[in-house]
Amino acid sequence: MSKTFKTTESELEILSILWDKESATVREVHEIVHLTKEVGYTTTLKLMQIMHEKGLVSRNETAKTHIYTPSFAKEKAQEHYVSKMIRTLFSGNSSELVLQALGNHQPSDEELSAIKNLIEKLEGK
């Protein structure tokens, strides 16, 4: 498994923010994190520094305020974690994952349409 994808829950939370914003300062990330949990600025700073050391984010140091950017696309992480989940939690059975997901979440009309289109594509229609 790639070292890049060994992330903690807090690191994934920060990556999610960076994927949404494309790039951000520690202050910008901290303000968003602070909306949902009580965490100090220095904790966010230290975590982002560790993420940089691990290669999870890149850092532009040309300005006084460093700008952080995710080192890989959200889709790449989703692919990795879904594949790992299918292997470990669903014994390699992707249909069980899909049934579990759809059984616990009412998809919107758009989501249902996308699912139907994918099924048709997979069936070769």
Contacts in CASP RR format, 6 or more apart in sequence:
PFRMAT RR
TARGET T0000
AUTHOR 0000-0000-0000
METHOD contacts of the structure
MODEL  1
MSKTFKTTESELEILSILWDKESATVREVHEIVHLTKEVGYTTTLKLMQI
MHEKGLVSRNETAKTHIYTPSFAKEKAQEHYVSKMIRTLFSGNSSELVLQ
ALGNHQPSDEELSAIKNLIEKLEGK
1 84 0 8 1.000
2 80 0 8 1.000
3 54 0 8 1.000
4 54 0 8 1.000
4 55 0 8 1.000
4 56 0 8 1.000
4 71 0 8 1.000
4 72 0 8 1.000
5 77 0 8 1.000
5 80 0 8 1.000
5 81 0 8 1.000
6 54 0 8 1.000
7 15 0 8 1.000
7 56 0 8 1.000
10 47 0 8 1.000
11 47 0 8 1.000
11 51 0 8 1.000
11 56 0 8 1.000
12 77 0 8 1.000
13 33 0 8 1.000
14 29 0 8 1.000
14 33 0 8 1.000
14 44 0 8 1.000
14 47 0 8 1.000
14 48 0 8 1.000
14 51 0 8 1.000
14 57 0 8 1.000
15 51 0 8 1.000
15 56 0 8 1.000
15 57 0 8 1.000
15 70 0 8 1.000
15 74 0 8 1.000
15 77 0 8 1.000
16 74 0 8 1.000
17 24 0 8 1.000
17 29 0 8 1.000
17 32 0 8 1.000
17 33 0 8 1.000
18 24 0 8 1.000
18 29 0 8 1.000
18 57 0 8 1.000
18 68 0 8 1.000
18 69 0 8 1.000
18 70 0 8 1.000
19 70 0 8 1.000
19 73 0 8 1.000
19 74 0 8 1.000
21 28 0 8 1.000
22 69 0 8 1.000
23 60 0 8 1.000
23 67 0 8 1.000
23 68 0 8 1.000
23 69 0 8 1.000
24 67 0 8 1.000
24 68 0 8 1.000
25 65 0 8 1.000
25 66 0 8 1.000
25 67 0 8 1.000
25 68 0 8 1.000
26 41 0 8 1.000
26 44 0 8 1.000
26 45 0 8 1.000
26 48 0 8 1.000
26 66 0 8 1.000
26 68 0 8 1.000
27 41 0 8 1.000
27 65 0 8 1.000
29 44 0 8 1.000
29 48 0 8 1.000
29 68 0 8 1.000
30 39 0 8 1.000
30 40 0 8 1.000
30 41 0 8 1.000
30 44 0 8 1.000
30 45 0 8 1.000
33 39 0 8 1.000
33 44 0 8 1.000
34 40 0 8 1.000
48 57 0 8 1.000
48 68 0 8 1.000
51 57 0 8 1.000
51 68 0 8 1.000
52 58 0 8 1.000
52 59 0 8 1.000
52 68 0 8 1.000
55 71 0 8 1.000
56 70 0 8 1.000
56 71 0 8 1.000
56 72 0 8 1.000
57 68 0 8 1.000
57 69 0 8 1.000
57 70 0 8 1.000
57 71 0 8 1.000
58 68 0 8 1.000
58 69 0 8 1.000
58 70 0 8 1.000
58 71 0 8 1.000
59 66 0 8 1.000
59 67 0 8 1.000
59 68 0 8 1.000
59 69 0 8 1.000
60 66 0 8 1.000
60 67 0 8 1.000
60 68 0 8 1.000
60 69 0 8 1.000
82 97 0 8 1.000
85 97 0 8 1.000
86 92 0 8 1.000
86 93 0 8 1.000
86 94 0 8 1.000
86 97 0 8 1.000
89 97 0 8 1.000
90 96 0 8 1.000
90 97 0 8 1.000
90 100 0 8 1.000
107 115 0 8 1.000
END
